[in-house]
Amino acid sequence: METDCNGTLFDFQPLGKRKVQASFDGGTITSDAGGLLLREVEERCGIIRQFSECFTDYRSAALIEHTVKELVGQRVYGLALGYEDLNDHDDLRVDPLVAVLVGKRDPTGRNRVRKQDRGKALAGKSTLNRLELTRPGCPDRYKKIALYGEAVDALFVEVFLQAHGSAPERIVLDVDATDDPLHGQQEGRFFHGYYKEYCYLPLYILCGEHLLCARLRESNIDASAGSVEELDRIVRQIRRVWPSVEIAIRGDAGFCRESLMGWCEANGVHFILGLAKNARLLGKIEREMKKARKRYALSGQASRVYGHFLYRTRKTWSRKRRVVAKAEHLAKGANPRFVVTSYSPEAYAAQTLYEEEYCARGEMENRIKEQQLWLFADRTSTHEMWANQIRLWFSSVTYLLVSAFRRLGLSGTAMAKAQCHTIRVKLLKLGAQIRTSVRRVVISLATGCPYQRMFEAAWRNLEKIPLFSP
């Protein structure tokens, strides 16, 4: 049966004696009704609002229908709901639910200025891509919405500070680099020998689940390149608000550099960094390795012996530093590991420092994977590197929003530690019918939704939190 889509009746295989038929006549229905929860988070955290303030709008106010805040909101909510491409927004334009999330006073788009736009409340891809393609200070005829990177850098730290009611006694800043594979001829494209691919090498800095920095970099550099400068501005911004907080830097062996350790020592910041093994280090733990090997031979189970000593490289380090060693023997053989730290033995015993402090950095890797796999941080396919940096920032702001929902809305529930993808599938991608009148927008969620209680629990948690006040 081939007719116009809206009038087509699709016949499917019968269910016993019953006919099974379908047609696109259900009215205004959305598949993203759970986005209302994200809207409540935004009303209480102001993440999108603050991000939109990092843009400068050079357009004539009398000639625009979509404010910067609405455009930014449309892009961020789209990423959170699983729409990674700007092309997707040409279809989303007609969804009144997304228009409600963005804050459109006319969610149906009936009162748009141009006749061909009526019924489409939201912006299309050609308008949205101006957010990515305008260079700061260089607006042209068609690209007049510029994002200023310094403001975004400060925003990530500010959102982190706002998330705390009072200053904590101690915070740990995790720093790491990862690969962002490239499949075209993007600006700044280089082949990376370790990852064996053309890629960018973005730098991430987090404190727990709070993202503090997402810097896109070329991959023909050392993993630690630029980390001192990023940490310096972050620590200075934090200390302006929390002058007495203890700060520690944690990273793998790629960040074990004299420049970083020297900066930490000069600025009263602790560090816990992986240290690549060498013959001198292995020689210092021969006794511990022999003991671990004997224990393994007796038990058949993985055995570990910890120790610590002072160590200095022959050329690159300026002073002796404490090194914690893990002498481990596994079924596959010896597996020694080393960590260099500014903490004294009185502060942290060797085993405690390695197992409870250093190994905890694995959680940061999960947060990076979460952003790259489910929030499209790796969607850096435009030609210019600056535009790709903006895409990374949009993904990062989306992470801030979803992470805030997890922390505030899902606290005390079975999904308190759920990944972004699980949250999207179970709580955001909900079917609903939308009815719009002069006084109300009524969203009727699917009666058969299996996560109704979780939705209600999240809503009740958010209702207890006061609205954001800039």
Secondary structure, DSSP 8 states (H G I E B T S, - for coil): --S-GGG--EEEEEETTEEEEE-S-S-SEES-TTHHHHHHHHHHH-HHHHHHTTEEE-S-GGG-SS-HHHHHHHHHHHHHTT--SGGGHHHHTT-HHHHHHHT-SSTT-TT-SSGGGTT--S--HHHHTHHHH--TT---SS--EEE-HHHHHHHHHHHHHHT-SS--SEEEEEEEE--EE--S--TT-EEETTTTEEEE--EEEEETTEEEEEE--BSSS-TTTTHHHHHHHHHHHHHHH-TT-EEEEEE-GGG--HHHHHHHHHTT-EEEEEE---HHHHHHTHHHHHHHHHHHHHHSS-EEEEEEEEE--SSS-SS-EEEEEEEEEETTEE--EEEEES--TTTS-HHHIIIIIIGGGHHHHHHHHHHHHHS-TT---SSSHHHHHHHHHHHHHHHHHHHHIIIIISTTSTTTT--HHHHIIIIIS--EEEEE-SS-EEEEE-TT-TTHHHHHHHHHHHHTS-----
